Structure formats: structure tokens, C-alpha cells
Amino acid sequence: MSRDLPQQMRVVETSAPGGPEVLRIATRPLPRPQAGEVLIKIAAAGVNGPDLMQRKGLYPPPAGAPDLLGLEVSGTIVAAGGQVERWSVGDKITALTNGGGYAEYCTVDARHCLPIPRGIELQDAASLPETYCTVWSNIFMGAGLAAGETFLVHGGAGGIGTTAIQLGKAFGAKVVATDHPEARCNICRELGADRVIDYRQEDYVEIMRQEGGANVILDIVGGPNIERNFKAATHDGRIIQLAFALGSKVEVNLMPVMLKRLTYTGSTLRTRSPAFKARIAQELEAKVWPLIESGKIKPVVHAAFPLAEAAQAHALMESAAHIGKIVLTAA
């Protein structure tokens, strides 16, 4: 690596499993890029649900992954290991990481880097990889959402939701979103949702039945939503579970899964193979990045905090008072 690079960097560590207050600034040696990896000087890192779970001790990093939080970053490549062909020192990129984003530098698989879409600020680009990779791989590559289908998005004003609404609309689906209160519902409307349901004022199951049922459902709530989603889906519907805000342990009647031929599945992105993540990145660059550059879809960033205020960023995310994404700035 270049002698111009520092030997040490600031990072955010977790002192012990717990609340946001366990996050603290520490110092560590710079990581070194291995073959096929690049070293990124981080401009910003996205804050995501898995970060909160890992901080609580509920989502340990996979073997070989950094113990630091942070699954997506934007910044500048400052070094590269061998066998890196596309990228060069000085390139500005955004990247999906396997951890380590809450720092001033991190190494990533070069295949998981993407160019910054034209018109997007470097800091805002940190909000793209995790949610766009998650939604694209689950809803389009997995569930096969098609133009003309009805797509029900729970938690439409959150990071996953704002991405899902825009992608669903961009590829021709009829999008129904749920959220609360009215201010968050309005965000869903502004992003293009065809129908927005305030889940505390209306019964989304009855509304979806009136609409003919949902072909694809994206759920981050779990708990009572699990069985209710079976009722809200149409025949041959596909239900994707990406989080469990209200719990993952429930007693449900599975008969609708059989009678309606439903597919109920879920996934975590972090444990997928490097080759699969590379495929997602390729598809996003080919099919979604042009839509961002044309202004048809856009990142939604609510707030940016410096690394030293990671605890405040986590507290804001847990309060559900944010719209879209939260990022940490390292520059």
C-alpha cells in the first residue's frame, strides 16, 4: 500500500451487546486489500436494520467478516490488491460490504463496487447498495415481480420501503404501501405509491381483498402481519419476509399457503455468496442505475451523522422517526 496512507484509522466499535450507547469511537490499523479487493477511503456509510441487530448481539457477522458494523459505503479507492481489473486508485464508488463500514477505511470485494450514478452526491450514494441489492435480489430476481402485478410494501417510508416503492413503480407494478402516521403516508404517495394505507386507520387485508389481492408482498413487520399477509395475497402470491419488527415467533394457520399456492420466503443478504452479490451489482448497474441517472428514482436520505455520533444515528433509526435512509460520514 502507499506510504501516504495512515497506519491507523478511527472506527466505531461495540463495547458489548446493548442499546445505542454501547457504540464508541476506537482506533484500529488500516486493513490491507487482498487479491480481488480494493481499499476504500470512506466518505459515508449507510445505517441499516442488520447493524442494529448486530449491535444487540442478535446478528453475528459470518466467519471471516469484519466485526465492525456497516454493510454499505461510498468513497474513493486508495489501494487495490492483485487481480482487480475494472477499478483504479482515485475512482469514486459505492459498495456493498460484508461489514466494516463504520470506519474511515474498509476493504471490499471489487466485484461489489458500483460507480456513483451521475447526479448523486458521494455522501448520498452510501445509501444505495444495501437496500437496492436487498430489494432487487428478493423482489425482482427472487419473487419475479412483473409489470401489471400488485405489489404490497409494508413500512413504505423506511429505507427498504422507499426503495421498493420506487423500483416497483419504475418496472410497471401497481404499488400499495402501508405506514403511519399521515406524514409517512404522504412520503409514500410522493414516491409514487398508487394506494397508501394508514395501518392504524384501515385494515390492509380488507383493502387488498377489494383490490384482488397482492401478487407480491414485502414485509418487515412480522408478528401478526405474517398470517394477515396470507389473507392479503392473491392466488400464487409471493411473500418476502425481510425483517421482524414485531417478532418472528408466532402461531399461524398455514392452510392458506396450500389453498392459495402461496410462496413464503425470506433471506439475509450478508450470508449470500460473493458471486451472487456480484451478479446483483451487475444487474443493478445495467437496469437500475440508468433510472437513477435519469431522475426516475432517487435515494431518500433523511439525515447524516459523523462517526462519533453513531449512537444518535441508531437511536433515530430505532425511533422510526426517519424517512428513508440514515448515513454516517467519515470524511
Secondary structure, DSSP 8 states (H G I E B T S, - for coil): --TTS-SEEEEEEESSSSSGGGEEEEEEE-----TTEEEEEEEEEEE-HHHHHHHTTSS---TTS-SS--SEEEEEEEEE-TT--S--TT-EEEEE-SS--SBSEEEEEGGGEEE--TT--HHHHTTSHHHHHHHIIIIIIIS---TT-EEEEESTTBHHHHHHHHHHHHTT-EEEEEESSHHHHHHHHHTT-SEEEETTTS-HHHHHHHTT-EEEEEES--TTHHHHHHHHEEEEEEEEE---TT-S------HHHHHTT-EEEE--STTS-HHHHHHHHHHIIIIIHHHHHTTSS---EEEEEEGGGHHHHHHHHHHT---BEEEEE--
